[in-house]
Amino acid sequence: MSTATERIEVRVTPEDKALFLEAARINHESASKFVARAAREAAEEVVEREQTTRVPAAFFDAMVESLEEPAEPIEELASAVRRHRSTVKKR
């Protein structure tokens, strides 16, 4: 576990401060530890929500099933690749 050495200062309303202090007291934590822990939990939730894609189960199953099917060539794309290869020289 690393030692906390960095600081972040925030301005809060008197009501919020009183609430944080009461919650910290109930949790038997310092106000600093309580606020830091709560902020970290909230930050982790935001990051996880941003980095996680959720889809309905039926959609996921259909997607996985489509990935298991053999790919069918797209002639227009294959033609474009052939044209590219014929005009671009390798070094």
Salt bridges, closest charged atoms under 4 A:
GLU22 OE2 - ARG25 NH2 2.66
GLU29 OE1 - ARG37 NH2 2.85
GLU41 OE2 - ARG37 NH1 3.22
GLU44 OE2 - ARG40 NE 2.92
GLU45 OE2 - ARG49 NH1 3.74
GLU75 OE2 - ARG82 NH2 2.56
